[in-house]
Amino acid sequence: MISTAKRTLIFLTGNTVAQATMSLSGLLLARWLSVPDYALYSIVIAMTGAITVLTKAGVDIGYTALLGRHWPDMTRAGELTRAAMKVRRRVSIVMLPLILITTGYTLWKNGASPGLTAILLVFLVVFWVGDMSTRIVDQILFFDKQSSRLQLLDTIIAVVRLGAILAVFFAGWLGLIWAAAINSLAALARIPLIWRWIRQFLPAQTFDLRQDDTEEIWKAVKKQMPVTLFFVFQSQIVLLVLSIFAGSAQVAGYGALTRLTQLLVPVQAFVYAIAVPIFAKRKHKLGRTLSILVGLCAVPGVLLVLLSLTAPWVLLWLVGPHYADLQNEVVLACLMAAVNRTAGAFRNLVSYKGWLTFNWLSILINISWIASGPFLFDLGTVSGALMFQTGFAIGPVVSALADFTYNSRKTG
């Protein structure tokens, strides 16, 4: 218990440093890039998130559930890793082109030239290579309680990324292309060390590709993919609507304020590195454990909302003078971040237990929300877009409650 608490504290401290560095990088770009360039950069960053989520939809859930079932059998871990990588490559063959086409259209609507669009799409492919190579298999290191080592790597990469941005800025070269290139290269930088560490734990052998492993991971993909597709659609629909009905200034303002959500990224890191392994392996007192973990995830969001209410100028100073007039919007942005991060943590903890029976409820509820949105909010404004985005937390919360109630009773 003491060792777990110590490991958690070390990890969260390192993650806070890394995310503070990444947040500083993003906020400096919001200050230094022109409003039109920052609008395009916001689109690129949003689509890197779509790549991470869509190309591993369900693969990570199936892989983690199987890994928790067989841990610490390293031969099985190697077989599961091979199966997960194969399934994710197949998912990417379908998903990545769709993401690139959508990105190209959104960039064009915001004034990007064909040449600039092509360059930014290449950087997205580079980002996918780095993400594909590290963002599922690193679960082995988390299960082996090596989260501190991983966090040190991510902290070093974040510091180097910040240094690169500063160097390019003071050299007078900083622009959209340099910003996008640095972001993509940072994803590649994780590959060598992560695979070196993984090979230290796995036996030195060629692992079999077991049909039952790939089939079980595919089952998770089939259950999760509709929800993930919808999740990505709902997260990108705001940028698309702003691009069509507003303009680059609103897209940039929305993008700048949503950069504040990076202040809550340690919550997501805590979920994947600490909470998921704890809950995935838990056999008893599931309700109590889940409540504690979700409660811990909610605390940073509550503090961020309180800061936006009492001292909004602090957060507006962070995003820069271009967006200093967004006094009310900054409160809505923090509320949106807090609600969605906590709801996402709840849904992910239940999902990584392998409980996906009622995931379809998220789609049904959020389709209703999308249909209602144009009548409830002015989606051509930043404030309307933020309130609309906040409502997408309803579906994951309801479906997670249904899944937990049904499956916890079923398993006794």
N, C-alpha and C positions, 0 to 999 in steps of 0.2 A: 504493500500500500504506500509506504513512504517512497519507495523507488519510483512508483508510478506518478505520485504527486511531484516528485523532483523532476522527472522527465517531462511532465506536462508543463511545469513552470519554465524549464529551460527552453522547451520548444516554443511556448507562447511568447517568451521574452525575445527570442531570436526572430520569431515571425513578426512581432511588433516592429522590431528594428527594420526588417526587410520591407514590410509593407509601408512603414513611414518613409523609407527611402524611395520606394516605388511611387507612393503618393506625391512626394516632393517632385519627382521627375515629371509626373503627369501635370501637376499644378504649374510647374515652370513652363511646360509646353503650352498650357492654357494662357499663360501670361505672354509668352514670347511669339507664338504663332499668330498670324493674322486671323481674324474671325472666319473668313472663307476657308483658309487652310485648316483651322481647327475643326470646322464642321466636317471636312473630309477625313481628318484624322479620327474624329469621333466615330465615324462610320467604320473605318478600318478596325479600330479597337473593338467596336461592338461585334464585328464579324469574326474577329479572333475568338471571341467568346462562343459564337455560334459554331465555329469549327471544333473547339474543344468539346462542346456538349453533343453536337449532332454526330460526329464521327466515332464517338464511343458510346452512343445511346444504348443502354442496357448491357453493353460489354463489361463495363466496370462493375455493374451490379452483380451480374452472373459470376464474374471472376472473383469478386470479393466474398460472395456468399460461399462459393466452393472452397476458396482459400481458407476461410474461417472454419469450414467443416473438416478440412484435412490437415490443418496446421498442427504440429510443425514438421510434417512429412515433406522434406525438401525435394524428393523425387516427384511427388505429386505436384508440388509448387512449380517445378520446372515444366511438367506436362501441361499444367493449367495456364502457365504463362505463354507457352507456344500456341495453345488453342485460342487464348484471348487475342494475341497479336494477329493470328490468321483471320479471326472473325472481324476484328476492327479494320483490317485492310479491305475486306470485302464491303463492309459498311461504308468506308471512305470512298470507294469507287463510285458509289451512287450519290452520296451526300455532298462530297467536295465540289463537284461540278455545279450542283444546284446552288451552293453557297456562293461560288464565284460569279455565277450569272446574276444572282440577286444583288451582290455587292456592286458589280459593274453597272447595273441599272441605277442603283441608288446614288453612286458616285456621279454618274452622268446627270441625274436630276439636280445634283448640287453643283454643277458647273465644271466637273473634271473633264479635261480633254481626253481623247482616245489614248494618246501616248501615256499620259499620267495614270489613267485607269489601268492600262496594261502593266505598268511598273508596280503599282500598288497590289494588283492581283498576284504578281510573282512573289511579292513579299508575303502574302497570305499563304501561298503554297510552301514557302520556306518555313513559316511558322508551323504549319501542319506537320512537316517532317520532324521538327523538334518535339512537338506535342505528342505525335504518334509514337515516338521512340521512347518516351519517358513517363507519360502521365497515367498509365494504367499499371505498368510493371513496378512502379515505385511503391505500390502497396505492399510488396514483399518486405521492403525495408521498414515500413510502418509496423507490420505485423511482428517483425524481428526487433522492435523497439529501437530502431535506428533513426527515429524522427529528428533527433538533434543534429545528426550528421547531414541529413537532407536539408534541414533548415539553414545550417551554416553555408551550404552550397548556394542556396537561393539568396541568402543575404549577401554573399560575395558578388553574385551575378547582379543583384539589384544595385549595389554600390558601383560596380564597374559600368553599368548602364547609365547611372546618374553622372558618373565621371565623363562618359562619352558624350552625353548631351551637353554638359558644361563646356567640354573641349570644343565641340562643334559650334556652340553658341559664341564663345569668345574668339573663335577663328573667323566668325562672320559667315559661316556656311549653313547655319541652322535653317531648316525648312521642312516641309511636309515629307519629302523623300527621305531625308536623313532621319527624321523621327520614326518613320515606319520601318526603315532598314534596321535601326538599332533595336527596335522592339522584336523584330523577327530573329535577329542574330542572338538575342538573349535567350530565346527558346532553344536554339541549337546548342548553346553553351552547356546545357544540362547533360547532354547525351553521354560523353565519354566517361565521366566519373560515376554516374548512376549505374551504367552497365558494368563498369569495373567492380563496383560494390556488390551488385547483384550476383555476379559470377563468384564472388568470395563465399556466398552462402549456398548457392546451388551446386550440386555435385558436378564434377567435370565429366560430362557425358552428353550424348545426343538424346534428347527426350522424345518419347513417342508422342505422336499426335493422335490422341484417343478420340474416337468418334462420339462416345458418350459425353465427353467434356465439351466438344464443340456444339453438340446438340443442346446441352443444358444452357450453355451461354447464348445460343441462338434463341432459345425459349425466352430468356430474359430480354433479349433484343426485341423480339416480337411483342412482348408485353409492354416494354418501355418506349419503343420507337414512336407510336402514335402520340403518347404524352409528351415525349421530348420534342417531336416536330412541332407540336402545338405550343410548347413552352418557348421554343426559339422564335416561332412566328409571333407570339404575343409580346416577346421582348423586343423584337425588331419592328413590329407594326407601328410603334410610336415614331421611330425615326422615319419610316416610310411615309406616314401620314404628315409629319412635319415637313418632309421634303416636298410632298405634293401640294399641300395646302398652305404652307407658310413660306419659309425661305431659309437660307443658310444661317442667318442671324439667330433664328429660333433653334435650329439644329445645333449650332455652336453653344448657345446658352443651355440647352438641355444637356448637351454633352459635358459642358464644364461643371454643371451642378451634379450630374451623376458621377463625376470623378470623385466626389465626396464619399461615394459608396465604398471606395477603396479603403477608407478608414475602418470599415467593417470586414475587410478581407480576412483578418486573423480569425474571425468567427468561422468562416468557411474552412480555413486551414485546420482549426481545432476539430471541426466535424470529421474531416477526412483522416486526419493523422491520429487523433486521440479518441474521439467519441465513437466513430464507426467501428474500430476494432473492439472497443469495450462492449458496445451494444450487440455487435454481431456474434460475439462469443458468450454473451450473457444467457443463462438458462432459467434463472429465477428472478423474482421481483422486477419484472420487466417494466411495469408501469411506473414504479418509483424511480428506476434508473433512467427511463426515458424523460420523465418530468424534470429530473435534476439536470440532465444534459441539455434539454431544450431551454430550461430556465437560465443556465449559464450562457447559452448562445444569445439570449435576449438582452442581457445586461448591457453590453456595449452599445446596442442600438438605442436603448432607453437613454443612456447618457448622452449620445449624439443628439437626440431630439431635444433634450433639456438644454444643451449648449446652443442649439439653433434658436430656441425660444428666448434665452437669456442674453446671449451675445452673438447675434447673427453676423455682426460685422467681422468677427474673427474668421468665420468660414468664408465670407465674401472676400475678405482680404486674401485668403488662400487661393481662390480661383482667379483673382486678378482684377484690374480696373475695368476691363471690357464688360464685366458682368456685375458691377457694383450696385446696380439699380434693382437687382432681383431679390429684394428683401423678403417678400412673402414666399417666393418660390424656393428659397433656400430651406425654409422650415418644411415645406412639402417634400423636398428632395430627401431630407434626413428622415422624415416619417416613412417615405417610400422605401428607403434603404433598410430601415430597422424592421419594418413589417415583412418585407420580402426575404431578407436574410434569415429571420427567425422561422418563417413559414418554410423556407427552403431547407433549413436545418432539420426541422421536424419531418418533412417528407423524405429527405435523404436517409435519415436514421432508420425509418421504417422500411424504406425500399432496400437498403443494404442488408436488411435481415432476410431479404428474399420475399417480402410480403408486398405483392403488386396486384392483388385481386381486384381492388376497387380503384385502380389508377385511372380508369376511364372516366370516373366522376370529375376529375380535374378538367378534362376536355369539355364535358357537358356543361359544367358550371361556367367555365371561362368563355365558351362560345356565347352563352347567354350574356356574359359581361361585355363581350365585344359588341353584340347587337345593341346593348343598352348604352354603351359609351357615348356615341354621337348625340344622344338625346340628353345625357346627363352633364357632359363637359364640352367646353370649347376646345376641340383637339387641334386647333391652329395656334394655340398659345402654349407656352412652357408650363404654366400652372395647370392647365387642363390636361396636358399630356402626363404630368407627374401624378395627378390624382387618378387618372385612368390606369396608369401603370401600377399604382398601389393596390387596386382592386384585384389584380391577378394573383394575390396571395390567397384568396378565398378557396379556390379550387384545390390547391395542394393541401391546405389544412383539413378540409372536409374529407378528402380521399385518404389522407394519412390516418385520421381518426377512425374512419371506417375499416381500413386495413388492419390497424392495430387492434381494434376491438374484436374483429372477426377472427384474426389469426392467433391472437394470444389466447382466446378461449378455445380455439380448435386444438392448439398444441398443449393445452392444459396448464 
